[in-house]
Amino acid sequence: MSEKTLGDSDNFYDKLPEEILDEIKNFIRQESDKVLDNEIIAHEDTKERLIDTKNELVASEIDNIRTKENIKKFVENVSKWTVRLIFGITFPVVLIVFVLANYQSISDDIVKIIVVIVSATICVLSGYFGISVKWILEKLKNRIEHWLLKLFE
């Protein structure tokens, strides 16, 4: 009561001390409600920013997964076509050289050409379909994929 009037008798109210105490309690309650409301608003804002950040992170992870899948598909295609080219060009050349070097006795040029064409066709089909080079294709694909993934990290 003396705080309310600050020792001045002119400030004395015609109220009971309980009423004055209720006014003080209400004032304190209103101030704490204002602080609580501000905290609730700040909490909601922080919560919204957290949700936005989580959504951005999820979108970023999805983009990363898609990029890795695209890189993997690209690597598979590059390695597959690299091996096909190697076996489609190198083997027929080696086979032609081998046939021509070992079969000097074949005098007919048509027979030589037929042997070379058949041998080259077998090599190309073998390389293309991966009949005899499947394990090389897989190793090459894995190495290229590993190298590209390191490159993109």
C-alpha positions in Angstrom: 0.0 0.0 0.0 2.8 2.3 0.8 4.4 1.5 -2.6 1.2 2.2 -4.4 0.8 5.6 -2.8 4.6 6.1 -2.6 4.1 7.5 0.9 1.9 10.3 -0.3 -1.4 10.3 1.5 -3.0 12.2 -1.5 -2.5 9.2 -3.6 -4.4 7.1 -1.2 -7.3 5.2 -2.8 -10.6 4.5 -1.3 -10.1 0.8 -2.1 -9.4 -2.1 0.0 -5.9 -3.5 0.1 -7.2 -6.7 -1.6 -8.5 -4.6 -4.5 -5.2 -2.8 -4.8 -3.4 -6.2 -4.7 -5.8 -7.5 -7.4 -4.9 -4.5 -9.6 -1.2 -5.1 -9.1 -1.7 -8.9 -9.9 -3.7 -8.0 -13.0 -1.0 -5.6 -14.2 1.7 -8.2 -13.6 -0.4 -10.8 -15.4 -0.9 -8.5 -18.3 2.8 -7.8 -18.6 3.6 -11.5 -18.4 0.9 -12.2 -21.0 2.5 -9.6 -23.4 5.9 -11.3 -22.9 4.3 -14.7 -23.4 2.5 -13.5 -26.6 5.8 -12.1 -27.9 7.5 -15.4 -27.2 4.7 -17.4 -28.9 5.0 -15.2 -32.0 8.8 -15.6 -32.0 8.4 -19.4 -31.5 5.9 -19.6 -34.4 8.3 -17.7 -36.6 11.2 -19.9 -35.7 9.0 -23.0 -36.3 8.1 -21.8 -39.8 11.7 -21.0 -40.6 12.7 -24.5 -39.4 10.0 -26.1 -41.6 11.1 -24.1 -44.6 14.7 -25.1 -44.0 13.7 -28.8 -43.7 11.7 -28.5 -46.9 14.7 -27.0 -48.7 17.0 -29.7 -47.3 14.6 -32.4 -48.5 14.4 -30.8 -52.0 18.2 -30.5 -52.1 18.5 -34.2 -51.1 16.0 -35.2 -53.9 18.0 -33.2 -56.4 21.2 -34.9 -55.2 19.7 -38.3 -55.6 18.4 -37.5 -59.1 21.8 -36.1 -60.1 23.5 -39.3 -58.8 21.0 -41.4 -60.7 21.7 -39.4 -63.9 25.4 -39.7 -63.4 25.1 -43.4 -62.9 23.0 -43.8 -66.1 25.5 -41.6 -68.0 28.5 -43.7 -66.7 26.8 -46.9 -67.6 26.2 -45.7 -71.2 29.7 -44.3 -71.5 31.3 -47.5 -70.3 29.1 -49.7 -72.4 29.8 -47.8 -75.6 33.5 -47.5 -74.7 33.8 -51.3 -74.4 31.7 -51.8 -77.5 34.0 -49.5 -79.5 37.1 -51.1 -78.1 36.0 -54.6 -78.9 34.2 -53.6 -82.0 37.3 -52.1 -83.5 40.3 -53.7 -81.8 39.3 -57.3 -82.0 38.4 -57.3 -85.7 41.7 -55.6 -86.5 43.6 -58.1 -84.4 41.7 -60.9 -85.9 42.2 -59.7 -89.5 45.9 -59.3 -88.9 46.0 -62.8 -87.3 44.1 -64.4 -90.2 46.1 -62.7 -92.9 49.4 -63.5 -91.2 48.6 -67.2 -90.5 46.8 -68.0 -93.7 49.3 -67.0 -96.4 48.5 -70.2 -98.2 45.0 -69.0 -99.0 45.5 -67.7 -102.5 41.9 -66.8 -103.3 41.2 -63.2 -102.1 37.5 -63.9 -101.9 38.1 -66.6 -99.3 40.3 -64.2 -97.3 37.6 -61.5 -97.4 34.9 -63.9 -96.3 37.0 -65.1 -93.4 37.8 -61.5 -92.4 34.1 -60.5 -92.6 32.9 -63.4 -90.7 35.6 -63.0 -88.0 34.9 -59.2 -87.8 31.2 -59.9 -87.5 31.7 -62.4 -84.7 34.0 -59.9 -82.9 31.5 -57.0 -83.3 28.6 -59.1 -82.1 30.6 -60.4 -79.2 31.5 -56.8 -78.2 28.1 -55.4 -78.8 26.2 -58.1 -76.9 28.8 -58.5 -74.3 29.0 -62.2 -74.7 32.7 -62.5 -74.0 33.4 -59.1 -72.4 30.7 -58.8 -69.8 33.2 -58.8 -66.9 35.4 -56.2 -68.6 32.4 -54.0 -69.2 31.4 -54.2 -65.5 34.9 -53.4 -64.3 35.2 -50.5 -66.7 31.8 -49.2 -65.7 32.6 -49.3 -62.0 35.9 -47.5 -62.5 34.4 -44.8 -64.7 31.5 -44.4 -62.2 33.8 -44.2 -59.3 35.9 -41.6 -61.1 32.9 -39.5 -62.1 31.4 -39.6 -58.7 34.6 -38.4 -57.2 34.7 -35.6 -59.8 31.1 -34.5 -58.9 31.6 -34.5 -55.1 
